[in-house]
Amino acid sequence: MEYITRNADEGECVFCRLIMQTDDVGNYVIARGHSCLMLLNRYPYTSGHVMVVPFPHVARMDDLEEDCRAEMIELANRSILALEEEYNPEGFNVGINIGEAAGAGITEHIHLHVVPRWSGDTNFMTAVSGARVLPETLPDTYNRLLKAWSSSVNTDAP
């Protein structure tokens, strides 16, 4: 929440800033397509939690061009393939929270979440203290996913 609040105070969309920056390693950007990018969530629910963010600053799916919507889904699909190769999860949550009532933390810039899941991947820490415990650091997750993305995905396509 500190990250979101700090960026909101600056009057700048966190996603728009990431899209414009070129430090993909520092921002945990795994892939850039023609109209979207895929990056690690800095505050993941599980290891490997990624987001697909379209370049246009819009709040709704219907405000995106059709090819951008298609690229969002294709990047989500390809992220699932890379996550399967590297993490072997038992399932996935894939979703878009549109609007605050739906749980969107950043309501003004639509984005898609891909969350790998394992049976029993939540524990008492989330229920009791509202904290999540992850088995690896974000840089470790980034390096693993970048390697899986490069080895298992045709990098010529978005």
ZAGU-146917 format. One line per field, with one value per atom (N, C-alpha, C, O): residue number from 1; residue in one letter; atom name; y, z negated, x negated. Coordinates in steps of 0.05 Angstrom, whole numbers, plus 5000, padded with zeros to 4 digits. Last residue first. Example, Ala and Ser with C-alpha at 12.3 -4.5 7.8 and 13.67 -1.06 7.14 Angstrom:
2
pos = 2_2_2_2_1_1_1_1
code = S_S_S_S_A_A_A_A
site = N_CA_C_O_N_CA_C_O
c2 = 4955_4979_5001_5023_4886_4910_4934_4934
c3 = 4858_4857_4843_4839_4844_4844_4844_4831
c1 = 4743_4727_4742_4732_4736_4754_4736_4715
END
This chain:
158
pos = 158_158_158_158_157_157_157_157_156_156_156_156_155_155_155_155_154_154_154_154_153_153_153_153_152_152_152_152_151_151_151_151_150_150_150_150_149_149_149_149_148_148_148_148_147_147_147_147_146_146_146_146_145_145_145_145_144_144_144_144_143_143_143_143_142_142_142_142_141_141_141_141_140_140_140_140_139_139_139_139_138_138_138_138_137_137_137_137_136_136_136_136_135_135_135_135_134_134_134_134_133_133_133_133_132_132_132_132_131_131_131_131_130_130_130_130_129_129_129_129_128_128_128_128_127_127_127_127_126_126_126_126_125_125_125_125_124_124_124_124_123_123_123_123_122_122_122_122_121_121_121_121_120_120_120_120_119_119_119_119_118_118_118_118_117_117_117_117_116_116_116_116_115_115_115_115_114_114_114_114_113_113_113_113_112_112_112_112_111_111_111_111_110_110_110_110_109_109_109_109_108_108_108_108_107_107_107_107_106_106_106_106_105_105_105_105_104_104_104_104_103_103_103_103_102_102_102_102_101_101_101_101_100_100_100_100_99_99_99_99_98_98_98_98_97_97_97_97_96_96_96_96_95_95_95_95_94_94_94_94_93_93_93_93_92_92_92_92_91_91_91_91_90_90_90_90_89_89_89_89_88_88_88_88_87_87_87_87_86_86_86_86_85_85_85_85_84_84_84_84_83_83_83_83_82_82_82_82_81_81_81_81_80_80_80_80_79_79_79_79_78_78_78_78_77_77_77_77_76_76_76_76_75_75_75_75_74_74_74_74_73_73_73_73_72_72_72_72_71_71_71_71_70_70_70_70_69_69_69_69_68_68_68_68_67_67_67_67_66_66_66_66_65_65_65_65_64_64_64_64_63_63_63_63_62_62_62_62_61_61_61_61_60_60_60_60_59_59_59_59_58_58_58_58_57_57_57_57_56_56_56_56_55_55_55_55_54_54_54_54_53_53_53_53_52_52_52_52_51_51_51_51_50_50_50_50_49_49_49_49_48_48_48_48_47_47_47_47_46_46_46_46_45_45_45_45_44_44_44_44_43_43_43_43_42_42_42_42_41_41_41_41_40_40_40_40_39_39_39_39_38_38_38_38_37_37_37_37_36_36_36_36_35_35_35_35_34_34_34_34_33_33_33_33_32_32_32_32_31_31_31_31_30_30_30_30_29_29_29_29_28_28_28_28_27_27_27_27_26_26_26_26_25_25_25_25_24_24_24_24_23_23_23_23_22_22_22_22_21_21_21_21_20_20_20_20_19_19_19_19_18_18_18_18_17_17_17_17_16_16_16_16_15_15_15_15_14_14_14_14_13_13_13_13_12_12_12_12_11_11_11_11_10_10_10_10_9_9_9_9_8_8_8_8_7_7_7_7_6_6_6_6_5_5_5_5_4_4_4_4_3_3_3_3_2_2_2_2_1_1_1_1
code = P_P_P_P_A_A_A_A_D_D_D_D_T_T_T_T_N_N_N_N_V_V_V_V_S_S_S_S_S_S_S_S_S_S_S_S_W_W_W_W_A_A_A_A_K_K_K_K_L_L_L_L_L_L_L_L_R_R_R_R_N_N_N_N_Y_Y_Y_Y_T_T_T_T_D_D_D_D_P_P_P_P_L_L_L_L_T_T_T_T_E_E_E_E_P_P_P_P_L_L_L_L_V_V_V_V_R_R_R_R_A_A_A_A_G_G_G_G_S_S_S_S_V_V_V_V_A_A_A_A_T_T_T_T_M_M_M_M_F_F_F_F_N_N_N_N_T_T_T_T_D_D_D_D_G_G_G_G_S_S_S_S_W_W_W_W_R_R_R_R_P_P_P_P_V_V_V_V_V_V_V_V_H_H_H_H_L_L_L_L_H_H_H_H_I_I_I_I_H_H_H_H_E_E_E_E_T_T_T_T_I_I_I_I_G_G_G_G_A_A_A_A_G_G_G_G_A_A_A_A_A_A_A_A_E_E_E_E_G_G_G_G_I_I_I_I_N_N_N_N_I_I_I_I_G_G_G_G_V_V_V_V_N_N_N_N_F_F_F_F_G_G_G_G_E_E_E_E_P_P_P_P_N_N_N_N_Y_Y_Y_Y_E_E_E_E_E_E_E_E_E_E_E_E_L_L_L_L_A_A_A_A_L_L_L_L_I_I_I_I_S_S_S_S_R_R_R_R_N_N_N_N_A_A_A_A_L_L_L_L_E_E_E_E_I_I_I_I_M_M_M_M_E_E_E_E_A_A_A_A_R_R_R_R_C_C_C_C_D_D_D_D_E_E_E_E_E_E_E_E_L_L_L_L_D_D_D_D_D_D_D_D_M_M_M_M_R_R_R_R_A_A_A_A_V_V_V_V_H_H_H_H_P_P_P_P_F_F_F_F_P_P_P_P_V_V_V_V_V_V_V_V_M_M_M_M_V_V_V_V_H_H_H_H_G_G_G_G_S_S_S_S_T_T_T_T_Y_Y_Y_Y_P_P_P_P_Y_Y_Y_Y_R_R_R_R_N_N_N_N_L_L_L_L_L_L_L_L_M_M_M_M_L_L_L_L_C_C_C_C_S_S_S_S_H_H_H_H_G_G_G_G_R_R_R_R_A_A_A_A_I_I_I_I_V_V_V_V_Y_Y_Y_Y_N_N_N_N_G_G_G_G_V_V_V_V_D_D_D_D_D_D_D_D_T_T_T_T_Q_Q_Q_Q_M_M_M_M_I_I_I_I_L_L_L_L_R_R_R_R_C_C_C_C_F_F_F_F_V_V_V_V_C_C_C_C_E_E_E_E_G_G_G_G_E_E_E_E_D_D_D_D_A_A_A_A_N_N_N_N_R_R_R_R_T_T_T_T_I_I_I_I_Y_Y_Y_Y_E_E_E_E_M_M_M_M
site = N_CA_C_O_N_CA_C_O_N_CA_C_O_N_CA_C_O_N_CA_C_O_N_CA_C_O_N_CA_C_O_N_CA_C_O_N_CA_C_O_N_CA_C_O_N_CA_C_O_N_CA_C_O_N_CA_C_O_N_CA_C_O_N_CA_C_O_N_CA_C_O_N_CA_C_O_N_CA_C_O_N_CA_C_O_N_CA_C_O_N_CA_C_O_N_CA_C_O_N_CA_C_O_N_CA_C_O_N_CA_C_O_N_CA_C_O_N_CA_C_O_N_CA_C_O_N_CA_C_O_N_CA_C_O_N_CA_C_O_N_CA_C_O_N_CA_C_O_N_CA_C_O_N_CA_C_O_N_CA_C_O_N_CA_C_O_N_CA_C_O_N_CA_C_O_N_CA_C_O_N_CA_C_O_N_CA_C_O_N_CA_C_O_N_CA_C_O_N_CA_C_O_N_CA_C_O_N_CA_C_O_N_CA_C_O_N_CA_C_O_N_CA_C_O_N_CA_C_O_N_CA_C_O_N_CA_C_O_N_CA_C_O_N_CA_C_O_N_CA_C_O_N_CA_C_O_N_CA_C_O_N_CA_C_O_N_CA_C_O_N_CA_C_O_N_CA_C_O_N_CA_C_O_N_CA_C_O_N_CA_C_O_N_CA_C_O_N_CA_C_O_N_CA_C_O_N_CA_C_O_N_CA_C_O_N_CA_C_O_N_CA_C_O_N_CA_C_O_N_CA_C_O_N_CA_C_O_N_CA_C_O_N_CA_C_O_N_CA_C_O_N_CA_C_O_N_CA_C_O_N_CA_C_O_N_CA_C_O_N_CA_C_O_N_CA_C_O_N_CA_C_O_N_CA_C_O_N_CA_C_O_N_CA_C_O_N_CA_C_O_N_CA_C_O_N_CA_C_O_N_CA_C_O_N_CA_C_O_N_CA_C_O_N_CA_C_O_N_CA_C_O_N_CA_C_O_N_CA_C_O_N_CA_C_O_N_CA_C_O_N_CA_C_O_N_CA_C_O_N_CA_C_O_N_CA_C_O_N_CA_C_O_N_CA_C_O_N_CA_C_O_N_CA_C_O_N_CA_C_O_N_CA_C_O_N_CA_C_O_N_CA_C_O_N_CA_C_O_N_CA_C_O_N_CA_C_O_N_CA_C_O_N_CA_C_O_N_CA_C_O_N_CA_C_O_N_CA_C_O_N_CA_C_O_N_CA_C_O_N_CA_C_O_N_CA_C_O_N_CA_C_O_N_CA_C_O_N_CA_C_O_N_CA_C_O_N_CA_C_O_N_CA_C_O_N_CA_C_O_N_CA_C_O_N_CA_C_O_N_CA_C_O_N_CA_C_O_N_CA_C_O_N_CA_C_O_N_CA_C_O_N_CA_C_O_N_CA_C_O_N_CA_C_O_N_CA_C_O_N_CA_C_O_N_CA_C_O_N_CA_C_O_N_CA_C_O_N_CA_C_O_N_CA_C_O_N_CA_C_O_N_CA_C_O_N_CA_C_O_N_CA_C_O_N_CA_C_O_N_CA_C_O_N_CA_C_O_N_CA_C_O_N_CA_C_O_N_CA_C_O
c2 = 4778_4792_4773_4781_4737_4747_4761_4756_4721_4739_4751_4772_4684_4713_4732_4756_4632_4644_4674_4688_4604_4620_4632_4640_4578_4563_4578_4567_4611_4584_4570_4553_4660_4659_4631_4628_4643_4657_4655_4650_4621_4604_4617_4603_4667_4644_4626_4617_4698_4708_4685_4684_4667_4670_4681_4673_4670_4644_4647_4632_4725_4711_4683_4675_4735_4749_4733_4728_4705_4699_4710_4697_4734_4705_4696_4682_4785_4781_4752_4746_4771_4780_4777_4768_4710_4739_4746_4729_4656_4667_4697_4707_4640_4624_4634_4623_4687_4676_4662_4670_4702_4691_4678_4660_4758_4735_4727_4744_4781_4781_4756_4736_4782_4797_4798_4815_4751_4777_4793_4816_4708_4720_4747_4765_4696_4698_4714_4730_4695_4712_4717_4740_4656_4683_4703_4725_4606_4622_4650_4668_4603_4592_4611_4631_4580_4601_4588_4564_4534_4555_4580_4598_4487_4495_4518_4521_4473_4465_4473_4466_4531_4504_4498_4516_4576_4566_4537_4521_4638_4609_4600_4614_4688_4679_4649_4635_4742_4713_4704_4711_4799_4784_4754_4743_4857_4829_4814_4817_4923_4904_4877_4874_4992_4964_4946_4954_5045_5033_5002_4989_5063_5079_5067_5077_5031_5030_5044_5037_4991_5014_5014_4999_4951_4969_4994_5016_4924_4936_4956_4974_4901_4895_4907_4901_4916_4889_4882_4860_4967_4947_4918_4899_4993_4990_4968_4953_4965_4982_4974_4951_4903_4928_4943_4935_4858_4872_4899_4916_4801_4830_4842_4836_4739_4757_4786_4795_4674_4694_4713_4704_4628_4648_4668_4678_4560_4588_4604_4594_4499_4514_4544_4551_4477_4459_4473_4459_4495_4499_4480_4468_4493_4470_4473_4456_4531_4527_4503_4494_4530_4537_4529_4522_4514_4503_4507_4488_4546_4517_4504_4486_4597_4590_4560_4549_4593_4596_4589_4576_4587_4567_4569_4548_4635_4610_4588_4571_4671_4671_4646_4635_4659_4652_4653_4638_4679_4651_4642_4621_4733_4718_4688_4673_4746_4748_4732_4720_4737_4721_4722_4702_4777_4748_4731_4711_4823_4818_4788_4776_4818_4815_4810_4795_4828_4802_4797_4775_4881_4861_4833_4817_4902_4904_4884_4871_4892_4879_4881_4862_4925_4896_4882_4862_4978_4968_4938_4926_4993_4983_4975_4966_5002_5026_5018_5036_4954_4964_4990_4999_4949_4932_4944_4944_5010_4989_4974_4985_5051_5036_5012_4994_5067_5065_5047_5031_5083_5089_5090_5111_5034_5056_5058_5038_4987_5013_5036_5055_4937_4950_4978_4991_4889_4917_4928_4929_4832_4842_4869_4872_4807_4824_4830_4834_4748_4768_4784_4776_4710_4727_4749_4766_4681_4679_4695_4695_4664_4667_4663_4644_4698_4674_4680_4699_4751_4732_4706_4693_4804_4780_4765_4766_4861_4851_4826_4827_4868_4874_4865_4862_4823_4839_4844_4824_4825_4813_4833_4857_4839_4843_4828_4820_4853_4834_4837_4838_4903_4891_4871_4873_4919_4911_4903_4896_4927_4945_4938_4950_4892_4916_4936_4960_4873_4867_4893_4913_4855_4877_4868_4858_4817_4819_4844_4854_4827_4802_4804_4793_4875_4871_4847_4845_4894_4866_4861_4845_4942_4942_4914_4912_4928_4942_4942_4943_4908_4891_4903_4888_4953_4930_4911_4900_5014_4996_4971_4968_5050_5030_5010_4992_5077_5072_5050_5033_5076_5095_5090_5099_5036_5033_5051_5043_5059_5035_5030_5022_5102_5107_5083_5086_5074_5092_5098_5099_5049_5033_5050_5041_5093_5075_5058_5054_5157_5129_5111_5114_5211_5197_5168_5156_5241_5248_5234_5244_5228_5241_5249_5262_5200_5226_5242_5266_5152_5168_5197_5216_5133_5140_5157_5175_5125_5142_5151_5175_5087_5113_5133_5156_5042_5054_5083_5101_5034_5038_5052_5071_5024_5047_5054_5078_4976_5000_5025_5045
c3 = 5588_5562_5540_5517_5619_5617_5590_5572_5611_5634_5633_5644_5571_5564_5587_5584_5555_5579_5574_5573_5493_5508_5532_5530_5462_5470_5489_5499_5450_5461_5472_5489_5433_5455_5467_5491_5390_5412_5437_5458_5356_5367_5391_5410_5345_5357_5370_5393_5320_5344_5359_5384_5275_5296_5322_5344_5247_5255_5278_5297_5239_5255_5264_5287_5208_5234_5251_5274_5162_5179_5206_5226_5144_5151_5169_5188_5135_5155_5163_5186_5094_5120_5141_5163_5058_5062_5090_5108_5035_5049_5053_5050_5008_5005_5019_5016_4971_4997_4994_4978_4933_4931_4958_4967_4918_4936_4933_4930_4867_4881_4898_4893_4834_4859_4874_4893_4789_4788_4814_4815_4797_4771_4772_4757_4852_4837_4811_4803_4867_4881_4864_4862_4831_4831_4845_4835_4840_4819_4819_4808_4913_4886_4865_4872_4980_4960_4932_4929_5008_5011_4993_4992_5011_4985_4987_4969_5076_5054_5028_5024_5111_5102_5079_5064_5167_5141_5136_5155_5198_5196_5168_5148_5225_5199_5199_5200_5264_5266_5241_5235_5276_5257_5265_5273_5316_5313_5295_5298_5312_5314_5307_5294_5323_5323_5325_5338_5285_5306_5305_5287_5242_5266_5290_5312_5197_5212_5239_5258_5164_5182_5202_5221_5138_5122_5138_5126_5146_5161_5142_5131_5125_5113_5127_5120_5142_5151_5140_5145_5125_5112_5120_5105_5160_5132_5118_5102_5226_5206_5177_5172_5244_5256_5236_5229_5243_5224_5236_5237_5278_5281_5261_5263_5272_5270_5273_5272_5257_5277_5276_5279_5217_5217_5238_5237_5230_5234_5228_5233_5205_5218_5220_5213_5187_5190_5203_5212_5218_5200_5206_5228_5236_5235_5216_5198_5245_5218_5215_5192_5299_5278_5250_5232_5331_5335_5311_5303_5312_5310_5313_5298_5326_5298_5294_5274_5382_5369_5339_5328_5389_5399_5385_5377_5366_5354_5363_5346_5402_5375_5360_5344_5446_5447_5420_5415_5427_5434_5434_5423_5421_5398_5403_5386_5474_5455_5429_5417_5495_5505_5485_5480_5468_5463_5473_5459_5488_5459_5454_5437_5543_5533_5503_5493_5543_5552_5542_5533_5528_5511_5518_5500_5572_5546_5527_5511_5614_5614_5587_5580_5598_5599_5598_5585_5552_5580_5579_5560_5492_5506_5535_5540_5469_5478_5492_5502_5451_5476_5486_5508_5402_5425_5451_5471_5367_5376_5400_5417_5357_5334_5342_5325_5388_5388_5365_5356_5418_5391_5392_5396_5460_5457_5428_5414_5449_5450_5447_5433_5402_5429_5428_5407_5365_5364_5392_5405_5328_5356_5356_5349_5273_5284_5313_5321_5233_5253_5260_5255_5184_5189_5209_5201_5166_5194_5202_5226_5103_5120_5149_5155_5088_5088_5105_5120_5086_5069_5066_5045_5086_5097_5076_5052_5098_5074_5080_5080_5149_5127_5100_5081_5200_5180_5157_5146_5257_5231_5215_5217_5322_5300_5275_5272_5389_5368_5347_5354_5429_5417_5395_5385_5494_5465_5455_5471_5548_5533_5504_5490_5564_5580_5565_5569_5503_5529_5544_5539_5461_5472_5499_5516_5401_5430_5437_5422_5348_5361_5391_5405_5304_5329_5342_5348_5255_5257_5282_5281_5252_5250_5253_5253_5261_5236_5231_5208_5314_5293_5266_5249_5344_5341_5319_5306_5347_5329_5324_5303_5377_5392_5374_5384_5369_5360_5376_5388_5387_5399_5391_5406_5356_5385_5398_5417_5305_5311_5342_5352_5310_5305_5312_5324_5317_5338_5335_5354_5266_5291_5314_5329_5231_5228_5253_5261_5252_5252_5251_5267_5209_5233_5230_5209_5163_5185_5211_5232_5118_5139_5163_5181_5091_5082_5102_5103_5118_5121_5112_5124_5100_5128_5133_5150_5046_5053_5082_5088_5051_5039_5047_5055_5072_5086_5077_5093_5031_5058_5075_5089_4986_4986_5014_5022_5000_5000_5000_5012
c1 = 4895_4900_4906_4910_4844_4872_4875_4859_4793_4798_4826_4831_4788_4784_4788_4787_4825_4814_4812_4832_4807_4825_4811_4788_4770_4794_4813_4832_4726_4722_4747_4745_4747_4729_4726_4723_4779_4791_4773_4783_4740_4762_4775_4781_4710_4697_4718_4715_4749_4737_4723_4725_4760_4781_4769_4778_4711_4722_4743_4742_4706_4686_4697_4691_4753_4749_4729_4734_4742_4765_4761_4767_4697_4695_4718_4713_4719_4698_4694_4690_4758_4767_4744_4750_4738_4739_4749_4749_4780_4757_4760_4782_4826_4802_4777_4755_4864_4856_4830_4812_4919_4892_4886_4900_4959_4953_4924_4906_5004_4978_4975_4988_5047_5049_5023_5020_5046_5031_5034_5024_5082_5078_5066_5074_5084_5109_5104_5121_5029_5048_5073_5082_5010_4999_5018_5022_5033_5043_5033_5047_5030_5027_5038_5051_5034_5039_5038_5043_5025_5006_5012_4995_5056_5044_5025_5008_5039_5056_5042_5018_5017_5012_5031_5039_5016_5028_5020_5017_4997_4994_5004_5000_5033_5023_5021_5042_5036_5033_5019_4996_5077_5060_5060_5080_5079_5087_5067_5043_5104_5082_5093_5114_5121_5128_5103_5084_5116_5101_5105_5094_5147_5147_5131_5133_5142_5167_5165_5180_5105_5100_5123_5123_5132_5116_5108_5105_5196_5173_5158_5170_5241_5215_5191_5168_5289_5280_5252_5242_5294_5311_5303_5309_5259_5251_5268_5257_5250_5263_5256_5248_5236_5244_5261_5283_5187_5205_5211_5194_5177_5176_5196_5220_5139_5162_5155_5132_5126_5121_5145_5168_5096_5117_5109_5086_5078_5074_5099_5121_5045_5067_5060_5037_5000_5023_5046_5065_4936_4959_4982_4983_4880_4898_4921_4926_4841_4852_4870_4875_4824_4805_4815_4799_4867_4840_4823_4808_4908_4911_4883_4877_4888_4892_4894_4884_4891_4865_4867_4848_4947_4928_4901_4890_4964_4973_4954_4946_4944_4933_4941_4925_4976_4947_4934_4916_5025_5022_4992_4985_5012_5020_5017_5007_5001_4980_4987_4969_5053_5031_5007_4995_5083_5089_5066_5060_5058_5059_5064_5050_5068_5041_5040_5023_5123_5113_5085_5078_5123_5137_5126_5122_5096_5084_5097_5083_5132_5105_5091_5076_5175_5178_5151_5148_5159_5162_5162_5151_5195_5171_5178_5200_5243_5228_5202_5188_5261_5273_5260_5266_5234_5226_5237_5222_5218_5236_5226_5212_5183_5193_5210_5216_5120_5149_5158_5143_5067_5077_5107_5119_5036_5055_5065_5070_5004_4992_5012_5007_5028_5028_5016_5016_4996_5005_5005_4984_4999_4997_5011_5034_4962_4984_4978_4955_4949_4943_4968_4990_4923_4947_4938_4922_4880_4887_4911_4919_4904_4880_4889_4904_4966_4949_4924_4924_4981_4995_4979_4980_4931_4944_4960_4954_4916_4928_4945_4969_4897_4879_4890_4875_4907_4921_4902_4892_4866_4873_4889_4884_4896_4877_4886_4909_4906_4911_4889_4865_4939_4915_4924_4946_4967_4969_4942_4924_4962_4980_4983_5000_4921_4927_4944_4941_4887_4899_4903_4890_4836_4851_4862_4847_4825_4828_4843_4860_4811_4802_4804_4787_4791_4806_4794_4770_4770_4779_4797_4815_4745_4775_4787_4811_4693_4700_4730_4738_4699_4689_4697_4708_4716_4733_4724_4741_4710_4697_4715_4727_4738_4723_4708_4695_4805_4777_4764_4777_4857_4838_4809_4791_4880_4880_4860_4846_4875_4860_4858_4837_4912_4883_4866_4845_4959_4950_4920_4905_4962_4959_4949_4931_4969_4946_4941_4918_4987_4995_4970_4951_4978_4969_4978_4976_4979_4997_4991_4998_4952_4936_4953_4943_4990_4983_4967_4969_4988_5012_5006_5016_4939_4942_4967_4966_4951_4929_4932_4928_4993_4998_4977_4983_4965_4988_4993_4996_4927_4919_4941_4935_4960_4942_4933_4932_4984_5000_4983_4990
END
